[in-house]
Amino acid sequence: MTEIEKETGMTDAECEYWDEYITKNPVHLGPDLVKLGVKPGYAHEYLPINKLDHDVMEYLRKQATLFHKTQIQIINDLVREKLAVGV
C-alpha cells in the first residue's frame, strides 16, 4: 500500500482522476459569508448578499474597511439612517 493510499484510502489512479477532475471543474461555493459579517449558523437570517450587484458590494466592502465594521453593520446603519429620516 502506497503512502497516498494510506492517507486517502484511494489508489494512485483514483487520486489522479480526482485531481484532474477538480482541476478541470473547479468548485464555486459562493461568497465567504464570514468575511461578509455573517456568523456561522445565522446565514438564513441575513440578506442574500450574493444577490447584490457589484457596485453595492464594492461600496459595502470599502465602507466596512474604512469604519472597521462588517458589511452587515454598514447595511444596518444605512437602513437606520433612512428610518430616522422617515423615508
C-alpha positions as CSV (number, residue, x, y, z in Angstrom):
1,M,0.0,0.0,0.0
2,T,1.4,3.4,-1.0
3,E,1.6,6.4,1.2
4,I,-1.3,8.1,-0.7
5,E,-3.4,5.0,-0.3
6,K,-2.8,5.0,3.5
7,E,-3.7,8.7,3.8
8,T,-6.7,8.9,1.5
9,G,-8.0,5.3,1.2
10,M,-7.7,5.7,-2.6
11,T,-5.4,4.2,-5.2
12,D,-2.9,6.4,-7.1
13,A,-5.2,6.1,-10.2
14,E,-8.2,7.3,-8.2
15,C,-6.2,10.3,-6.8
16,E,-5.0,11.2,-10.3
17,Y,-8.6,11.0,-11.6
18,W,-10.0,13.3,-8.9
19,D,-7.0,15.7,-9.2
20,E,-7.7,16.1,-12.9
21,Y,-11.5,16.3,-12.3
22,I,-11.2,19.1,-9.7
23,T,-8.6,20.9,-11.8
24,K,-10.9,21.0,-14.8
25,N,-14.2,21.5,-12.8
26,P,-13.4,24.0,-10.0
27,V,-15.9,24.2,-7.2
28,H,-17.6,27.5,-6.8
29,L,-19.0,27.7,-3.3
30,G,-20.1,31.3,-3.4
31,P,-19.1,34.3,-1.3
32,D,-17.3,33.9,2.0
33,L,-20.2,34.8,4.4
34,V,-17.9,35.1,7.4
35,K,-15.9,37.8,5.6
36,L,-19.2,39.5,4.8
37,G,-20.1,39.6,8.5
38,V,-22.5,36.7,8.7
39,K,-21.8,34.4,11.7
40,P,-21.8,30.7,11.2
41,G,-25.3,29.2,11.7
42,Y,-27.1,32.6,11.1
43,A,-27.0,32.8,7.3
44,H,-30.7,32.1,7.0
45,E,-31.4,35.3,9.0
46,Y,-29.4,37.6,6.7
47,L,-30.0,39.4,3.4
48,P,-28.8,37.2,0.5
49,I,-25.7,39.3,0.0
50,N,-24.7,37.4,-3.1
51,K,-27.8,38.9,-4.9
52,L,-26.4,42.5,-4.5
53,D,-24.9,44.0,-7.6
54,H,-21.1,44.5,-7.9
55,D,-21.2,48.3,-7.2
56,V,-23.2,47.8,-4.0
57,M,-20.9,45.0,-2.8
58,E,-17.8,47.2,-3.5
59,Y,-19.3,50.1,-1.6
60,L,-20.1,47.9,1.4
61,R,-16.6,46.4,1.3
62,K,-15.0,49.8,1.3
63,Q,-17.2,51.3,4.0
64,A,-16.7,48.2,6.2
65,T,-12.9,48.6,5.8
66,L,-13.0,52.3,6.4
67,F,-15.1,52.2,9.6
68,H,-13.9,48.8,10.8
69,K,-17.3,47.3,10.7
70,T,-18.9,44.3,9.0
71,Q,-20.8,44.7,5.8
72,I,-24.0,43.8,7.7
73,Q,-23.3,46.6,10.2
74,I,-23.0,49.0,7.3
75,I,-26.3,47.9,5.8
76,N,-27.9,48.3,9.3
77,D,-26.5,51.8,9.6
78,L,-27.8,52.8,6.2
79,V,-31.3,51.4,6.9
80,R,-31.4,53.0,10.3
81,E,-30.5,56.3,8.8
82,K,-33.4,56.0,6.3
83,L,-35.7,55.1,9.1
84,A,-34.6,58.1,11.2
85,V,-35.3,60.4,8.3
86,G,-38.7,58.8,7.7
87,V,-38.1,57.6,4.1
